């Protein structure tokens, strides 16, 4: 059976890997069309490249060597003919299919500012988006000569980029038109605490005011005009104002689209059940989170269904934790809601990967959350110290939390949220650790104290038992555990926990050599 996969990014490449691993009967001949000429890579960690924590080579994702797989890199799909069952690529080649999987993802959203340009390829010199590996390479190169930088957008990506630029010695100002930074995850008091932490890092900010244009000097960026009349000098501008789901191929083929390609629970288009969509470009009934964990779960389910010959995606362990429709749009990094009736798996835990800023949010959080009388909210807020902790409980379960500047508390709350553990009779006790000095020893978040079925890597659904099994089977380093289990290969937020397990469970490893990280 001929299968064409359109898209060779994080979700498309994972689907192909899962499909070929499960296709023991040799059912499929697979052709992959990838618009980028490079190997697939971890897009989630591009901001870490800007910060200097990773090099570009470390982001490469594996492509299986397989006799029934053909990958065409640098060949974008330009047309989909559902009647003739053909995908046409940018080289004019026609690829016939029996089934096609769309994993076209999303592109950077460029706001309509005067003088800015309208698309990543037409931006004025000095202005960059951060969506591709080439974008990251160009931004890093620009920092060698830039002295003043502006980051447009204070969502997760914008703040990560701002901290990365500051680490490279740039003076940075973050401009955000909404009244709160990371407004999908933070309300006003939490945003104020974050602003205080940014000030201590030397990162300036303009919150509640947008940009309305850029100043061009000698053919390149010279400054950014704000809505209130202020002009910020800038020789580098990074646009981090969200993404736009790429539905152009599906829409031109006459398939129904909304914010994404409309699909059913089986991930197939209702208009043509030979066409499937996964990842950022898909709009399933439960809505999209924009987080890679959901795309990888869809890839796993679809690969299992197709190789089983059922033609329907089977429910996965995190299906019930996906947000309800309308809570989070595709292509964003906002968490959805999790109520007392759901089984939180941690797929909606958002962690800011920014050096010097410690922000974690999960479940019910953000300035736009619904007012539910069944939920009780308790908070400790100290914006002057850059600290804010809020918990939302329903009955005896944690259904949401926001933590700024309280790393250990955040780790404990993530453990309580993802494991659905009963809370103390007085949930105010959840806030008290934020007032105590940093403590040593075991805690709810200590990975060595977790049961084997507890999830350590939420992006890939890897349990502690899977990691300890890999270590028992001979893995000696983080790299070897990652190859055996895929842990740490998503957002990287579980790296410290996996390293702790490696240290605890490989007592004979030479401690003079640190655990290797990618």
N, C-alpha and C positions, 0 to 999 in steps of 0.2 A: 504494500500500500504506500502510495506516495504522499508524504507529509511535508508541507512547506511551512517553515517558521519565519515570520517576518519580525525581525528584531533580534539582535545578538547582545543585548544588555544583561543586567543582573538577573532578570526574570526569564527572559528568553533562553539564555544559556543554561540556567538552572533547569528549566523544563526539559531541554534536550538531554542534559546529563541524567536526569531522573528517568526520562523515557527510555533511553538506550540501556540503562542499568536494569530496567524492569522488562524490557522486550526480549525475553528469553526465547520466544518462538520465532524471532526474526521477522516480525510482521511489517515493520516500517523501513522504508528508505527515506532518509531525512535530508532536506535541503534547507540551509539557514541563510537568510539574506540579512546582512548587517550594514547599516549605512556608514558606520565608522570603519576605517581601514585597519584598526588595531584589534588586538585580542579583547575579549570582554574584561571589564574591570569593575572594581567596587566603587560605584559612584558616591556612596554614602560617605566615604573617607576623603573626598576631594578637598574638603576644608582642612583636613589634617595635613594634606600636602602643602597647602598655603601656609600652615603654621610651622612647617618644617619637621613635623613628627613622623611623617612617612615620606618615602620617595615614590615616584610614579611607578617604578617597577614592582613595588610591593603590593600594588593594587590589582595586579593581574589575576583573573579568575581562571580556573582550569577549563580547557576544552578537551573533551575526550577524543582519543584517537580511535576511530571506529571505521570499519570498511563500509558501513551503510550510512555514513555521515559525510555530507559535503557542505562546507562552510564557504560562502562567498562574502569576504570582508570588503568593505568599500563599495558594495552594490546595494543601493537603496531600492526598495520596492516602490514603483511609481504608479502602478495600476493593478487593480484586482477585478477580474472578470468572473463573477460567480456563476454565470450561465455556462461559459466555456470551461470553467474551473482552471483558470490560468492566473499566475502572478507574473507581471512584467517588471524587470529590474531596470536600473538606470543605464545599463549597458545594452538594453534592447532585447535581452534574452527572455524567453517565455518559459516559465516553470509550471508544468501541469501538476495538479494535485488531486488527491482524493479527499484530503482534509487539509485545512490551513489554520495555523494558530497565529493570531495577531498579538505581538508583544512590543508595540511601537512606542510605549512609554509616554513621556511628556517632554516639552521643550520649555526653555526659560521664558517667562513672561517679561516683555519689555514694555514699560509704561509709556504712554504718549507724551513725553516731555519735549518741549521746544529745543531743537538742536541735537537731540540725542541720537536719532536714527530710529528705525522701526523694527529691526531684527538683529540677532547677534552678528550676522555677516555684514551689516551696514552701520554698525556703531562707530561713532567718531573715535579717533585714536585717543587712548587713555581711558576708554569706557569698556567694561567687560562684564559679561554674565559669568556664572560658575555653574555649568551643567555638564561639561565634557572634560575629558582629560586634556584636550588642547586648551580649553579655558584656564584650567589650573596652571598649565605650563606658562601661558601668557601672563597671568597675574603674578606668578613668582618672578618672571623675568622683569616685569614692570616695577617690582618693589626695589630693584637695585638702584633705580634712579629717582623713584618717587619719594617726596618728603611729606606730602599731605594727602591723605586719602579720605574719601567719603564712601560709606556703605549705605546704600539705599534699601531700607527694609530691616526691621529688627525682629524677624522671625528666627527660627532655629538656625538656618543657614547664615543669615546676615550676621548674627552675633558670633557664630563660630568663625566666620571670615574676618570680622573686626578684630577679634582676639588674635587670630593668626597674623594679620597685618601689623598689629601692635608688637607682636613678638619679633617681627622682622625690622622693627625700628621706625615704622611709619607713624606719623601723627594721624589719628583716626577719629572721625566724627560719624556717628550713626544717626541717620535721619529716618524717622518713622511717623507716618501720618496718623496712625491710630492712637488713642489715649493711653494705651498700655503696650509695652513690649511683649512679644510672644503672646498676643491677646487670646489666641486659641487655647493656651495653657495657663496664662496668668491673668489675674484681675489687677485692679489698681494698686492695692497695697503690696502685692507680690512684685509688681513691676517697679515700684519705688525702691524696694529692697535691692532689686537687680540693678537699678540705676546707680544706687550708692556703691555697689560692688564695682561697677564699671568705672566710676569716677576714681576709685582707689587704684585701678589699673591704668589710669591715665587715658581712658577712652572717653571722649566727649560724646554728647548725645543731644538730639533735638526730638523730643517725643510730643506727639500731638500736632506736629507741623509737617507738611509734605513739601516736596520739591516741585517746581513748575517749569524748570528749564535748566540748561547748562550754558556756561559761557565758553566760547571758543576763542583761543588765542593762538595765532600763527598755525591754524589748521588742526589744533588738537585741544583737548580739554584744558580749561584754565580755572574753572570754578563751577559751583552748583548754586542756582538761584532757588531760595526757599519761598514758600507761599507768603510769608510775612514780610518779604522784602530783603531779608538778609542774604548775603552772598558768601558762601564758604569757599575759600581758595582750595583748589584741589588739582593735582596732576594725575590722580588715579581715582576712578569711580567704579565700584563694584555694585551691580544691580542684583539684588536678592529679593525680588518682589513676587516670588512664587512661580508657579509653572502653569502651562496650558496643556491639557491632555491632547495628544496627537491622534485625532480621529479622522484625519483627512482621507486616508486610504479607504476606510470603511464607509465614510459618508459618500465619497465619489462612487462607490460600488452599489449604493442604494441601500446599505444596511442601516437599521435604526440606530441613532446615536442620541445621547443627551449630553451630560458632562463627560461621558465616556462612551465606548461601544457597548450598547445594551446587550446583556447576556443573562441567561437564567441561572438557576442553581447549578446546572451542569456546565456552566461557562460557555455554552453555545449560543449563537445568535438566534433569536426566535424566528428570524426571517430565512435563515439558511443554517441547518444544523450540521453542515460540514465546516462551518466557520466558527472558531473559538477565539476568545480574547482573554488575556490574563495580565496582571500587573496594573500599572498606572493607567493604561489606556482602557481598561475594562470598567464597566459600571454594573456590578452584580446587584441582585435585589437588596442585599444588606448594606450597600454603599461601599465606598472606597476609603481607606485610611491614608493612602499615599505613603505608607510605611512598607519597607521591603519585606517584612515578615508576612504580610498578607499576600503579596505577590508570590513569594516562595511557597506558601501554603497552597495557593491556587495551582502553581506549577506541579507540586507533588500530587495533588488530588487529580488533576487532569491527566498526568502521566499514568497514574495508577488505573484510572478509568479506561483510557484508550488501550492500554496494554492488556487489560482484562477483557476487552471486547464489549464492554457494557455500553459504551458511548455516553455514559453519565458519570459526572464527577461524584466521588463518594465523600461523605462528610469527614472532615479531618478534626483533629483534637482541638484546634483553635477556632473552629467555625462559629461556635456560640459566642466567642469574645469579640467578633467583628462588630463595629459600631452599627447602630441602626441607621436607616436611610436619612440623609440630610445632616447627620452630625459632623461629618468631615468629608470634604470633597476630594476627589482624586487629585493627585499631584501635590498635595499639601502634606505637612508633617504633623498635623494636629491630631490628638487623640480623640476617640469617640467617647461615648458614654458607656458606663458599665453599671448596671443596677443590681439590686439584690438577687434578681433571678438569673443573672448571667454567671458564667464560669470564667472568671478572669484568667487569662493565660499569660498576660504580660505583653501581648502584641500591641497594646495601646500605651505602653510606658514610653514616654519621651524623655530622653536624657540629652542635655546640652553638652556637646563635645568641644568645650572651649577652655583653653588653659587659663586658669585664674577665676573662672565663673563656674559655680556649682549649682545647676538647676535640674531638677527632676520633677516631672508631673505625670500623673496617671489617672485614668478613669474620669470621674466627675471633677472637672476643673475648668478654669478659664472664665473670662468675664461674661461670656454669653450663655453660661449653663442655665438650665431650667430651674425654677424655684419649686422644689419637690418637698412637700411637708413631711414626707416619710424619711427625709434625710436630715441629719444633724451635722452642723459644721462647727469646728473649733479651730482657733488659730492663735498663733504667737507671732507677732510682727514687730520687728525692730529695724526699720529701714536704715537708721543711722549706722547700724552695725552690718548692714547688708545681709540681714537674716530674716527669713519668713518661713513659717511652717503652718500649713493648714491641712486638716484631715476632714473628710466627709464620710460619715458612717450611716449605715442603715441597719437597724437591729444591732446584731453583734458582729457585723462585717464591715470592713473598710471598702468603700466603693469609689474613693477618689482621694488624692493627696497632691499637695504642691509643696515643694521644698526648694528654698533658695538659700545658699550659704550654710547648709546643714547636711553635709555629706553622709555621715554615719546614720543620722536619723532617716535620711532618704533611703539608704540601703535597707534599713530595718522595715520601713514602710513598704518598699517594693516587695520584700519577702512576704509580709503580711497580706499584701494585695494579691500577689500572684498565687500564693498558696491557700488563700481564702481561710486563714486561721481565725478562730474566735478572738474577739478583742477583750481587753479588760472591762470590768463592769463600769468603770468610769473612764471613757475614752480620753479624758484629759491627760491620762498617764502617757499617752502616745507623744505628747508634746514635751514632757519633762526632760527626756534625754537631750533636747536641744539646749537646755540650760546647764547641763552637766559637762565637766571637762571630758575631753576625748578619753575613751576607756579602752583598755586592752582586754583580750580574752574573747570568749565566745559570745556571740549575739545572735539574734534571729537571722541576721544576714551573713553570718560566718559560713562560708560554703562547706567547710568540713563538718559542720553540725547538721547540714541538710539531709533529709532522707533521700534514698537513691532515686525516687521518682520525682523529686523536685527539679524544676526547670532552671538551668543555669544560663544557657544561651537562649534568650527569648526569640531572637530573629530566626533561628533554625530549629527551635524546639528541642534542644539537646539537654538531656537530663544529667544530673550528677552521676547516676549509674552508668550512663554511656561513657562519660569522661573517665570515671574510675575503671571501667572495663577496658578502655583504650590504654590506660596506664598499666593495668595488669598484663595486657597483651604486649607490652614492651615499649610503648611510647615514653620518651624521656624529656620532651620539650614541648613548648607551646605549639611550635610548628607541626610537630608530629601528632599532637592531639587534634589540631585543626584539620590536618589531612584525614585523620581517621573519623572525625565526628562532625566537621564543619563548624564547631564552636569557634567563636571570635571572628568569623569571616563575614559577619554582617556589619552592624554599627560599631562593633568593637567595645561596647559597654561592659561586656562580661570578661574582658581580658584579665582584670585584676583577680576575679574569682577563679578563673581557670588556672592562672599562675599560682594562686594559693593552694589549689588542689594538687598541682604538679609538685610544688615544694613539700607539701605534707605527705604525699603518697609515693614519692620517689626518694626515700631516705638515703640511698646510696649515690645519688647524683652529686657530682663535684660542686659544692656550693661556691667555689671560687669562680665558677663560670655562671653568669646570670642566665635565667631562663630566656631563651632567645625569643624576641618578638619580631614580627614582620614590619 
